[in-house]
Amino acid sequence: MSTYCLSKSFDFDLKLTGKSSQTMRMFGLTVDKLQRSIVTHQCKLKIEQGDIVYITGPSGSGKSVLLRELENKFSPKEKINLQSVKLPADRSVIDCFSSTVIESLKSLSIAGLNDCLCILNRPAWLSDGQKYRFALAKALAANKKVIFADEFCTNLDRITAAVIAWNIRKFAKRNKVTFILASCHDDILQDLSPDVLVLKSMVGHAEVIYKQRGKNE
């Protein structure tokens, strides 16, 4: 088990223009007040290999901030982020995988992309939801220890999202791959069954709940 201490805040360092100064006066704000209102996003996480960490909370609460800070704790060799997966326009989905056809189809199926027409299409030509599932399949096939995914299944219909969450749960435990996921949706919690649940609030506080560890922070 590894412990990660995360802390991130953002200074107000924008150059004040005439419009921004006027806006501040209208709301009774000063630079001092703006600096004091800055939220520090922080929490401490204890993660075991093969855990699913799910960061959730309202939009704008800092879920992505915590995910990025946690991603910085891992070396490039052991991690992959879905946002880094390229979407080629010069070859089909199935030709983007270096493994055998059967192994490639397994990864695509886990990611919920198992329609033949999609698999023979070009990744760049897929719909947004299909592109996300392609990126997830590529991440699964990358043989990395840690997979990061912001906005996890956010743009998918909720039935598909639930199925993928269930598949990810099985994949993580079978292959000892750690998943660090963030989303505002809580309807997939039962299917995903995260080992570490991070409930992010708008004021920077994060409640951390550990599954079957009997310890909340």
NORQUICOR-V47916 format. One record per residue. N is the residue number from 1. SS is DSSP state (alpha for helix, beta for strand, coil for the rest). PHI is phi in whole degrees, 0 to 359 (999 if undefined). Layout:
# NORQUICOR-V47916
N:SS:PHI + N:SS:PHI
This chain:
# NORQUICOR-V47916
1:coil:999 + 2:beta:242 + 3:beta:250 + 4:beta:235 + 5:beta:259 + 6:beta:248 + 7:beta:203 + 8:beta:208 + 9:coil:223 + 10:coil:236 + 11:coil:285 + 12:coil:275 + 13:coil:236 + 14:coil:286 + 15:coil:289 + 16:coil:285 + 17:coil:262 + 18:alpha:300 + 19:alpha:293 + 20:alpha:293 + 21:alpha:295 + 22:alpha:296 + 23:alpha:297 + 24:alpha:299 + 25:alpha:296 + 26:alpha:297 + 27:coil:261 + 28:coil:69 + 29:coil:256 + 30:coil:235 + 31:alpha:300 + 32:alpha:302 + 33:alpha:295 + 34:alpha:297 + 35:alpha:297 + 36:alpha:288 + 37:coil:272 + 38:coil:294 + 39:coil:269 + 40:coil:260 + 41:beta:270 + 42:beta:209 + 43:beta:189 + 44:beta:240 + 45:beta:239 + 46:beta:248 + 47:beta:235 + 48:coil:256 + 49:coil:301 + 50:coil:94 + 51:coil:286 + 52:beta:252 + 53:beta:254 + 54:beta:239 + 55:beta:259 + 56:beta:223 + 57:beta:157 + 58:coil:295 + 59:coil:300 + 60:coil:87 + 61:coil:276 + 62:coil:106 + 63:alpha:299 + 64:alpha:294 + 65:alpha:298 + 66:alpha:296 + 67:alpha:298 + 68:alpha:294 + 69:alpha:296 + 70:alpha:290 + 71:alpha:299 + 72:coil:294 + 73:coil:279 + 74:coil:248 + 75:coil:283 + 76:alpha:302 + 77:alpha:290 + 78:alpha:253 + 79:beta:227 + 80:beta:212 + 81:beta:248 + 82:alpha:304 + 83:alpha:292 + 84:alpha:271 + 85:coil:285 + 86:coil:279 + 87:coil:243 + 88:coil:298 + 89:coil:245 + 90:coil:249 + 91:coil:203 + 92:beta:282 + 93:coil:304 + 94:alpha:295 + 95:alpha:280 + 96:alpha:275 + 97:coil:254 + 98:coil:270 + 99:coil:277 + 100:coil:295 + 101:alpha:301 + 102:alpha:298 + 103:alpha:295 + 104:alpha:295 + 105:alpha:295 + 106:alpha:297 + 107:alpha:298 + 108:alpha:295 + 109:alpha:293 + 110:alpha:300 + 111:coil:278 + 112:coil:80 + 113:coil:244 + 114:coil:234 + 115:coil:274 + 116:alpha:301 + 117:alpha:295 + 118:alpha:291 + 119:alpha:294 + 120:coil:266 + 121:coil:271 + 122:beta:274 + 123:alpha:306 + 124:alpha:293 + 125:alpha:262 + 126:coil:284 + 127:coil:290 + 128:alpha:300 + 129:alpha:295 + 130:alpha:291 + 131:alpha:298 + 132:alpha:297 + 133:alpha:291 + 134:alpha:296 + 135:alpha:299 + 136:alpha:296 + 137:alpha:298 + 138:alpha:297 + 139:alpha:294 + 140:alpha:297 + 141:coil:273 + 142:coil:278 + 143:coil:57 + 144:coil:259 + 145:coil:282 + 146:beta:226 + 147:beta:243 + 148:beta:253 + 149:beta:214 + 150:coil:275 + 151:coil:51 + 152:coil:301 + 153:coil:57 + 154:coil:296 + 155:coil:264 + 156:coil:255 + 157:coil:297 + 158:alpha:290 + 159:alpha:291 + 160:alpha:298 + 161:alpha:300 + 162:alpha:295 + 163:alpha:296 + 164:alpha:296 + 165:alpha:301 + 166:alpha:297 + 167:alpha:296 + 168:alpha:295 + 169:alpha:303 + 170:alpha:293 + 171:alpha:296 + 172:alpha:299 + 173:alpha:286 + 174:alpha:288 + 175:alpha:251 + 176:coil:55 + 177:coil:258 + 178:beta:271 + 179:beta:245 + 180:beta:247 + 181:beta:237 + 182:beta:221 + 183:beta:192 + 184:coil:275 + 185:coil:276 + 186:coil:245 + 187:coil:283 + 188:coil:255 + 189:alpha:299 + 190:alpha:295 + 191:alpha:285 + 192:alpha:284 + 193:coil:47 + 194:coil:296 + 195:coil:281 + 196:beta:231 + 197:beta:250 + 198:beta:250 + 199:beta:262 + 200:beta:265 + 201:coil:256 + 202:coil:286 + 203:coil:259 + 204:coil:100 + 205:coil:290 + 206:beta:229 + 207:beta:268 + 208:beta:249 + 209:beta:241 + 210:beta:257 + 211:coil:286 + 212:coil:58 + 213:coil:248 + 214:coil:63 + 215:coil:215 + 216:beta:250 + 217:coil:226
